Structures are given as C-alpha cells and as structure tokens.
Amino acid sequence: MPQKADIIIKNGTVVTVDNDFRILENTDVVIKDSKIIEITADTSYSSPKVIDAKNQVVIPGLINCHCHAAMTLLRGLEDDMPLDVWLNEHIFPIEKKFGSEEFVEVGTSLALVEMIKSGTTTFLDMYYYEGVVAKVCKKVGMRAFLGEGIIDLPTPNCASAGETQKYVEKLIRQWKGDPLISFIASAHTPYTCSKEVLQNVIKFAEKNNLILDIHLSETQGEVEDFKNKEGKSPVEYLESIGYLGGSTICAHCVWLDEKDIKLLAKNGVTAVHCPESNMKLASGIAPVPEMIAAGVNVALGTDGTASNNDLNMIGEMGTAAKLNKVRTMDPTVMSAEAVLKMATINGARALKAADKIGSIEVGKLADIAILNFNQPHLTPVYDVVSHLVYAANGSEVDTVIINGKIVMENRIMKNIAEQTVIDKARAFSRRIKDEKKK
C-alpha cells in the first residue's frame, strides 16, 4: 500500500529557490501535515488531492515584507502629491475619522484576497487594530507578522505608545503558538518617535523576543530635516540608540549614503525595497545593488495600496529589477534570480523564518503558489525565472497553498467570499467619499 499524503502537486516545473536555485521540470511535490515531505520525479505517495501542474510553475509563496493591509480602503483616495502633503493633509485625517475595527476588518479582508490572488503567502503588516488583522488572517489562512504601529501620537486604537505595547503583549499571549500568526515590534519612524519611545520599543522587543520594524530614510527632506535636528543621519541615530541589529527590518531605505549602507550591513539589518510606492510618491530610488554588494539582506515589499496602488508582489519584482537597471545604467544589476530571492528567501531571512518558509525544500512548511504558464504572454518559455519577473503580472496565479492547506484553487478563494469582501469595501468607500465632499 502506498503511503498517504495530504496533497500531491504533480508534473510541475518547480522553482525551488534553494541554495543551488534548482529548477526541476516534471516534478512532484508531496505535502503532509503542513510540510513538504518529498520532491521527486515520480512519487510513490498517494493522496485524495492531486493537483495536475502540467504547464504550470510551482514557486515558493511570495513574502511581502512591508505592507499596511487595511489601507486597501484608501486605494486611489489621493494621488500625485508629495509624501508629507499626502499623509498630513489627506491620509491621516481620514484615518482619524474612520480608523476603526470595522475599517481594519474590511480593508484587511480585501488585502488578503488581493495578495493571495497574486501569489503572496506571508506578509508583514504595520497598522492599527492588529488583533482584528490576526483574526482575518486566521480565517483566510494567511501567514502574517503583525506590528501595531507605535508612534508618539495617539492612534485610532491606542492613546499612547505605552498603551500600544500593552495591547501587543496581550495579543502575543492570546496567539501564542499559533502556526500562522506572529507579532513584531513596529516603531513608525525615527522622526515620529522620541528617543524614549524608541528605546522602550527596543526593550519591549528584547523582552518578548520580537523582530523590530521601522520606516527609514524614505524621503530626502525627511533625512535632511533629521540631520539638521540630530546632527546625524537616521541610520546613524538608530545605531547610536541600539535599534539596529540582526532582528531589525527597515522599510524603504531610499536616501542612504555609503556610511549608512555599511552600518546596515555591519548590524545585520534587513532593508525592504518598496519601489512602486517610492516611485509614485517621488521619494527616490533605493540603492539596492549597493546594499546587496555591501552584504545587506534586501527583501521586497509593496507598502500600502494608498501609495502603490496594489499589493501585487509579482508586479513589484519586475519594477524592482528594471528600476535599478535604469538608475545605475547597468542592465546586469538586479537579475531576475536576485529579485525572486528578494521576494522569497530574503524575506524569510528578514522574518527569522528561513528554516520554515521562502523556498521549496523537504522539511519546510508548504507555502506554495502555482502559476498557469499556458498563456500567450508567457509563451514560449526559455527561462522560467525570467518570465516570473519580466513577463508575469499576477493573474497567472491559479492555486495557493499556505501551511499545507489550499486557500485558493482555480482562482477561487476557499475560506472567504470574494464578492462579499468587494461589496463591503465598496460600501465603506461610499462613507469616505461622502466625508470628502463636506
């Protein structure tokens, strides 16, 4: 009698993203008890669930390392303006008025559908009401690293930074041991958090063994103002107070000089490249090739949909590759392979989860996306990875597996009603439109 498995993916082209970056054609991936238990040309396992992956490409689930999920409800609210104006005159006032558990529940539900339908299986979130986000992720089956934004100002959820930390500690206890939900310590930025708040966040992270997260050096004006105030760059400042380390994730990292890059590398920090958001807000172009050359782990993120305006990591990969080629005027930088690693295994390293996710290997958790390559824009196929980065657009994602469970098949969500989510989001947006008319 053949041994039983939960799911068998048969005859696919498997892009492993393992240490040898093997690409295996006509290969079976066998899944049992949430893990990958075999990768072989012809498995002897049997399963009640067999997915025929002929003409399909099997990749590690993509990892979005910087996101504000619930902001899907603000997609297209205001465009074509600088970051400070966009935030202070438009986004923050709407969040103050509408920021609620309902807003976060509806917006996050929409975000998860969008992310899964474009191949994302793990995301890092920095927003508010992360307890609500956790519940939605658990319902849908999404893997999440959730950070309640800590800032000097009151938030929609908490009156102070100290109250935010207490809220997160409660969530940590509530979700302890959950296979999908983890929490992180997220300070907003060096310029919106006092030194005392940042130092308290460091202590909080150490006490609870949490990853540290922060926005860093996103705009030129922000960096210049900070230097005038503190006499050092935001990177130098964070190092001086002990915020930088091997468990620190810094989003954006656009305006860095050579010294900043060396400090990030020296401290083992992960930088998260968010090219489309940085382009749209004209924040600048992060020096990604220089960071990689210096030894910085660089992951990939979308940022929020209010500034991107989508959560499509496949599109983000293509943008990341091409943007840095034109910045450096060097077509050899940011290869398709390097960018796919940024969206998978580098993200896993950032989250201290590279032993569990980020590649397709025996013993790792089964977080997998299957893409239908039997399409005109992906034909012919000379190089699968080239197509993933330069030709795919996200609509090819057919089936998604997270933690060994199918969460989408044939582009149909399994655990949440997609049309209901869309209807709720549209209804909420009408309230925001009415407010803007006043």
C-alpha positions as CSV (number, residue, x, y, z in Angstrom):
1,M,0.0,0.0,0.0
2,P,1.4,3.4,-0.9
3,Q,1.9,5.9,1.9
4,K,-0.7,8.6,2.2
5,A,-0.1,12.4,1.7
6,D,-2.5,15.3,2.1
7,I,-1.7,17.0,-1.3
8,I,0.4,16.0,-4.3
9,I,1.4,18.5,-6.9
10,K,2.3,16.5,-10.0
11,N,4.3,17.2,-13.1
12,G,5.1,20.9,-12.4
13,T,8.2,23.0,-13.1
14,V,9.4,23.6,-9.6
15,V,11.5,26.7,-8.9
16,T,12.9,25.7,-5.5
17,V,14.9,28.9,-4.6
18,D,17.1,26.5,-2.5
19,N,20.8,27.1,-2.0
20,D,21.5,25.8,-5.5
21,F,18.5,27.6,-7.0
22,R,17.4,24.3,-8.7
23,I,14.7,24.4,-11.3
24,L,13.1,20.9,-11.6
25,E,10.9,20.0,-14.5
26,N,8.2,17.4,-14.5
27,T,8.5,17.2,-10.7
28,D,6.1,16.2,-7.9
29,V,5.8,18.0,-4.6
30,V,4.3,16.0,-1.8
31,I,2.7,17.7,1.2
32,K,1.6,16.2,4.6
33,D,0.9,17.7,8.0
34,S,1.6,21.3,6.7
35,K,5.1,20.3,5.4
36,I,6.8,19.4,2.2
37,I,7.8,15.7,2.7
38,E,9.1,14.8,-0.8
39,I,10.2,16.4,-4.1
40,T,10.7,13.8,-6.8
41,A,10.2,13.0,-10.4
42,D,7.6,10.3,-9.7
43,T,6.3,10.0,-6.2
44,S,5.0,6.7,-4.8
45,Y,2.7,8.5,-2.3
46,S,-1.0,8.6,-2.9
47,S,-3.4,11.3,-1.9
48,P,-7.1,12.2,-2.2
49,K,-6.0,15.6,-3.5
50,V,-3.7,15.6,-6.6
51,I,-3.1,18.8,-8.5
52,D,-2.0,18.4,-12.1
53,A,0.6,21.1,-12.6
54,K,1.4,20.3,-16.2
55,N,2.3,23.6,-18.0
56,Q,2.4,25.2,-14.6
57,V,5.2,26.7,-12.5
58,V,5.4,25.9,-8.8
59,I,7.2,28.6,-6.7
60,P,7.6,29.4,-3.0
61,G,4.9,31.6,-1.8
62,L,5.9,35.3,-2.1
63,I,6.7,37.2,1.1
64,N,5.6,40.9,1.3
65,C,7.9,42.4,3.9
66,H,6.3,45.8,4.1
67,C,2.5,46.4,3.9
68,H,-0.3,48.4,5.5
69,A,-3.0,45.9,4.6
70,A,-6.2,47.7,5.7
71,M,-5.2,50.7,3.6
72,T,-6.8,49.0,0.6
73,L,-9.9,51.1,1.6
74,L,-7.8,54.2,0.7
75,R,-6.7,53.0,-2.7
76,G,-6.8,55.9,-5.1
77,L,-8.1,58.3,-2.4
78,E,-5.5,60.9,-3.2
79,D,-2.6,60.7,-5.8
80,D,0.1,62.8,-7.4
81,M,1.4,64.7,-4.4
82,P,4.5,64.6,-2.1
83,L,4.6,62.2,0.9
84,D,4.3,64.8,3.6
85,V,1.3,66.5,2.0
86,W,-0.3,63.2,1.1
87,L,0.0,61.9,4.7
88,N,-0.7,65.0,6.8
89,E,-3.5,66.6,4.7
90,H,-5.3,63.6,3.3
91,I,-4.4,60.1,4.7
92,F,-4.1,60.9,8.4
93,P,-7.3,62.9,8.7
94,I,-9.3,60.1,7.0
95,E,-7.7,57.5,9.3
96,K,-8.6,59.7,12.3
97,K,-12.2,59.9,11.2
98,F,-12.7,56.3,10.0
99,G,-10.0,54.3,11.8
100,S,-12.0,51.5,13.5
101,E,-12.1,47.8,13.9
102,E,-14.7,47.7,11.0
103,F,-12.3,49.7,8.7
104,V,-9.5,47.3,9.5
105,E,-11.6,44.1,9.1
106,V,-13.0,45.2,5.8
107,G,-9.7,46.6,4.4
108,T,-7.6,43.6,5.6
109,S,-10.1,41.1,4.1
110,L,-9.8,42.9,0.7
111,A,-6.0,42.9,1.0
112,L,-5.7,39.2,1.7
113,V,-7.8,38.3,-1.3
114,E,-5.6,40.6,-3.5
115,M,-2.4,39.2,-2.0
116,I,-3.3,35.6,-2.3
117,K,-4.6,36.0,-5.9
118,S,-1.1,37.3,-6.8
119,G,0.9,34.6,-5.0
120,T,1.7,36.1,-1.6
121,T,1.5,33.7,1.3
122,T,3.2,35.7,4.0
123,F,3.1,39.5,4.8
124,L,4.5,41.9,7.4
125,D,1.9,44.4,8.4
126,M,2.3,47.7,10.3
127,Y,-1.0,49.3,11.1
128,Y,-3.7,49.5,13.8
129,Y,-6.1,47.1,15.4
130,E,-3.7,44.2,14.6
131,G,-5.8,41.9,16.7
132,V,-8.5,42.3,14.1
133,V,-6.0,41.7,11.4
134,A,-4.9,38.5,13.1
135,K,-8.5,37.2,13.2
136,V,-9.0,37.9,9.5
137,C,-5.7,36.2,8.6
138,K,-6.6,33.1,10.6
139,K,-10.0,32.9,8.9
140,V,-8.5,33.2,5.4
141,G,-5.4,31.1,6.2
142,M,-2.7,33.7,5.6
143,R,0.6,33.7,7.3
144,A,1.3,37.1,8.9
145,F,3.8,39.0,11.0
146,L,1.8,41.8,12.6
147,G,3.1,45.1,14.0
148,E,0.9,47.6,15.8
149,G,2.3,50.9,14.8
150,I,4.0,52.7,17.8
151,I,4.2,56.4,17.5
152,D,4.4,59.5,19.8
153,L,0.8,60.5,18.9
154,P,-2.5,58.8,19.8
155,T,-3.6,56.2,17.2
156,P,-7.1,55.1,16.3
157,N,-6.5,52.2,18.6
158,C,-4.3,53.3,21.5
159,A,-3.9,56.6,23.4
160,S,-0.1,56.3,23.8
161,A,3.0,54.3,22.9
162,G,2.9,52.6,26.3
163,E,-0.7,51.6,25.7
164,T,0.2,50.2,22.3
165,Q,2.9,48.0,23.9
166,K,0.4,46.6,26.4
167,Y,-2.1,45.9,23.6
168,V,0.6,43.9,21.7
169,E,1.6,42.0,24.8
170,K,-2.0,40.9,25.2
171,L,-2.1,39.8,21.5
172,I,1.2,37.8,22.0
173,R,-0.4,35.9,24.9
174,Q,-3.6,35.4,23.0
175,W,-2.0,34.0,19.9
176,K,1.0,32.2,21.4
177,G,1.9,29.1,19.5
178,D,-0.4,29.8,16.5
179,P,1.1,28.4,13.3
180,L,0.2,31.4,11.2
181,I,0.2,34.5,13.4
182,S,3.2,36.2,14.8
183,F,3.7,39.7,16.2
184,I,6.6,42.1,15.9
185,A,7.6,45.5,17.4
186,S,6.9,48.3,14.9
187,A,8.0,51.8,15.6
188,H,6.7,54.2,13.0
189,T,9.8,56.3,12.1
190,P,12.8,57.9,13.8
191,Y,11.1,61.3,13.3
192,T,7.7,60.4,14.7
193,C,9.0,58.6,17.7
194,S,11.0,60.2,20.5
195,K,14.3,58.6,21.7
196,E,12.5,57.4,24.8
197,V,9.8,55.7,22.8
198,L,12.3,54.0,20.5
199,Q,14.4,52.8,23.5
200,N,11.2,51.4,25.1
201,V,10.4,49.6,21.8
202,I,13.9,48.1,21.9
203,K,13.3,46.8,25.4
204,F,9.9,45.6,24.6
205,A,11.2,43.6,21.6
206,E,14.0,42.1,23.7
207,K,11.6,41.1,26.5
208,N,9.3,39.4,24.1
209,N,11.8,38.1,21.6
210,L,10.3,40.2,18.7
211,I,11.5,41.4,15.4
212,L,12.0,45.2,15.3
213,D,10.4,47.1,12.3
214,I,10.6,50.8,11.3
215,H,10.2,53.1,8.3
216,L,13.7,54.5,7.5
217,S,15.1,57.3,5.3
218,E,12.2,57.3,2.9
219,T,12.5,60.9,1.5
220,Q,15.3,63.3,1.0
221,G,13.5,66.1,3.0
222,E,12.9,63.7,5.9
223,V,16.6,62.8,6.1
224,E,17.8,66.4,5.7
225,D,15.5,67.6,8.5
226,F,16.6,64.8,10.7
227,K,20.3,65.6,10.2
228,N,19.7,69.3,11.0
229,K,17.9,68.3,14.2
230,E,20.1,65.5,15.5
231,G,23.4,66.1,13.8
232,K,23.4,62.6,12.2
233,S,21.6,60.5,9.7
234,P,18.5,58.5,10.7
235,V,20.7,55.3,10.3
236,E,23.5,56.7,12.5
237,Y,20.9,57.7,15.1
238,L,19.2,54.4,15.2
239,E,22.6,52.6,15.6
240,S,23.6,55.0,18.4
241,I,20.5,54.1,20.4
242,G,20.7,50.3,19.7
243,Y,17.8,50.0,17.4
244,L,19.8,48.3,14.6
245,G,20.5,44.6,14.7
246,G,20.1,41.2,13.1
247,S,16.4,41.2,14.0
248,T,15.7,44.7,12.6
249,I,13.7,45.3,9.4
250,C,13.9,48.8,7.9
251,A,11.4,49.7,5.2
252,H,12.3,51.9,2.2
253,C,16.0,52.9,2.9
254,V,16.0,55.2,-0.1
255,W,18.2,58.1,1.0
256,L,21.3,56.3,2.3
257,D,25.0,57.3,1.9
258,E,27.9,54.9,1.8
259,K,28.3,55.1,5.6
260,D,24.6,54.3,6.2
261,I,24.9,51.2,4.0
262,K,27.9,50.0,5.8
263,L,26.1,50.4,9.1
264,L,23.1,48.4,7.9
265,A,25.4,45.6,6.7
266,K,27.5,45.7,9.9
267,N,24.4,45.3,12.1
268,G,22.8,42.6,10.0
269,V,19.7,44.7,9.2
270,T,17.3,43.8,6.5
271,A,16.3,46.6,4.1
272,V,12.9,46.3,2.4
273,H,12.7,47.8,-1.0
274,C,9.3,49.3,-2.0
275,P,10.0,50.5,-5.5
276,E,6.5,51.3,-6.7
277,S,5.4,53.3,-3.7
278,N,8.7,55.2,-3.7
279,M,8.3,55.9,-7.5
280,K,4.7,57.1,-7.1
281,L,5.4,59.5,-4.3
282,A,8.7,60.6,-6.0
283,S,10.5,59.6,-2.8
284,G,13.6,58.4,-4.8
285,I,15.2,55.1,-5.7
286,A,16.8,53.0,-3.1
287,P,20.4,52.0,-3.8
288,V,19.6,48.3,-3.8
289,P,22.6,47.0,-5.8
290,E,24.9,48.9,-3.5
291,M,23.2,47.4,-0.4
292,I,23.4,43.9,-1.8
293,A,27.1,44.4,-2.7
294,A,27.8,45.5,0.9
295,G,26.1,42.4,2.3
296,V,22.8,43.8,3.4
297,N,19.8,41.4,3.2
298,V,17.3,43.1,0.9
299,A,13.7,42.0,0.9
300,L,10.8,43.3,-1.1
301,G,7.5,45.0,-0.1
302,T,4.6,46.8,-1.7
303,D,3.9,49.4,1.0
304,G,0.2,50.2,1.3
305,T,-2.2,50.4,-1.6
306,A,-2.9,54.1,-0.9
307,S,0.6,54.8,-2.3
308,N,1.3,51.9,-4.6
309,N,-1.7,51.3,-5.6
310,D,-1.7,47.5,-5.4
311,L,-0.4,44.6,-3.3
312,N,0.9,42.6,-6.3
313,M,4.4,41.2,-5.5
314,I,4.8,39.8,-9.0
315,G,4.5,43.2,-10.4
316,E,6.8,44.6,-7.7
317,M,9.5,42.2,-8.7
318,G,9.5,43.4,-12.3
319,T,9.6,47.0,-11.2
320,A,12.4,46.4,-8.7
321,A,14.6,44.8,-11.4
322,K,14.0,47.4,-14.1
323,L,14.1,50.5,-11.9
324,N,17.6,49.8,-10.6
325,K,18.9,48.9,-14.1
326,V,18.0,52.4,-15.3
327,R,19.2,54.1,-12.1
328,T,22.7,52.6,-12.5
329,M,22.5,52.4,-16.3
330,D,23.7,48.9,-15.9
331,P,21.5,46.1,-17.3
332,T,23.4,43.4,-15.4
333,V,22.3,44.5,-12.0
334,M,19.2,43.1,-10.2
335,S,18.9,39.9,-12.2
336,A,15.6,38.0,-12.3
337,E,17.1,35.4,-9.9
338,A,18.2,38.0,-7.4
339,V,14.8,39.7,-7.4
340,L,12.9,36.4,-6.9
341,K,15.2,35.7,-3.9
342,M,14.3,39.2,-2.5
343,A,10.6,38.2,-2.8
344,T,11.1,34.8,-1.2
345,I,14.1,33.6,0.8
346,N,15.4,37.0,1.7
347,G,12.0,37.9,3.1
348,A,12.1,34.7,5.1
349,R,15.5,35.6,6.5
350,A,14.2,39.0,7.5
351,L,11.4,37.3,9.5
352,K,13.8,34.8,11.1
353,A,11.8,32.1,9.3
354,A,14.2,30.9,6.6
355,D,14.2,27.4,8.1
356,K,10.5,27.2,7.6
357,I,9.5,29.3,4.5
358,G,10.9,31.1,1.5
359,S,11.9,28.0,-0.6
360,I,10.6,24.7,-1.7
361,E,12.6,22.1,0.2
362,V,11.8,18.9,2.1
363,G,11.0,19.7,5.7
364,K,9.9,23.2,5.1
365,L,6.3,24.4,5.5
366,A,4.2,24.1,2.4
367,D,3.7,27.7,1.4
368,I,3.4,27.5,-2.4
369,A,2.0,29.3,-5.3
370,I,1.2,27.6,-8.6
371,L,1.1,29.7,-11.8
372,N,-0.5,28.8,-15.0
373,F,2.1,29.3,-17.8
374,N,-0.2,28.1,-20.6
375,Q,-0.8,31.7,-21.7
376,P,0.1,33.8,-24.7
377,H,2.2,36.3,-22.7
378,L,4.3,33.5,-21.2
379,T,4.9,31.7,-24.4
380,P,7.5,30.4,-25.4
381,V,9.3,29.6,-22.2
382,Y,13.1,29.7,-22.5
383,D,13.7,30.8,-18.9
384,V,11.0,30.3,-16.2
385,V,12.5,32.8,-13.8
386,S,12.8,35.5,-16.5
387,H,9.1,35.1,-17.1
388,L,8.2,35.3,-13.4
389,V,10.0,38.6,-13.1
390,Y,9.7,40.2,-16.5
391,A,6.5,38.8,-18.1
392,A,4.1,37.6,-15.5
393,N,1.5,40.0,-14.0
394,G,0.0,38.1,-11.1
395,S,-3.2,36.9,-12.9
396,E,-1.4,33.6,-13.7
397,V,-1.6,32.5,-10.1
398,D,-4.0,29.6,-10.1
399,T,-3.6,27.8,-6.8
400,V,-2.1,28.9,-3.4
401,I,-1.2,26.6,-0.5
402,I,-0.4,28.0,2.9
403,N,0.8,25.9,5.8
404,G,-0.2,22.8,3.8
405,K,-3.8,24.0,3.2
406,I,-5.3,25.1,-0.1
407,V,-6.5,28.7,0.3
408,M,-7.2,29.3,-3.3
409,E,-7.8,26.9,-6.2
410,N,-8.6,27.7,-9.8
411,R,-8.5,31.3,-8.7
412,I,-11.4,30.8,-6.3
413,M,-10.9,31.7,-2.6
414,K,-11.6,28.8,-0.3
415,N,-12.2,30.5,3.1
416,I,-13.7,33.8,2.3
417,A,-16.4,35.0,-0.2
418,E,-14.5,37.3,-2.6
419,Q,-17.6,39.1,-3.9
420,T,-18.9,39.8,-0.4
421,V,-15.5,41.3,0.5
422,I,-15.6,43.5,-2.6
423,D,-19.2,44.6,-1.8
424,K,-18.3,45.6,1.8
425,A,-15.3,47.5,0.6
426,R,-17.3,49.5,-1.9
427,A,-20.0,50.2,0.8
428,F,-17.3,51.5,3.2
429,S,-15.7,53.6,0.4
430,R,-19.1,55.5,-0.1
431,R,-18.9,56.7,3.5
432,I,-15.4,58.0,2.9
433,K,-16.5,59.7,-0.4
434,D,-19.3,61.4,1.5
435,E,-16.9,62.7,4.1
436,K,-14.6,64.1,1.5
437,K,-17.5,66.1,0.0
438,K,-18.0,68.0,3.2
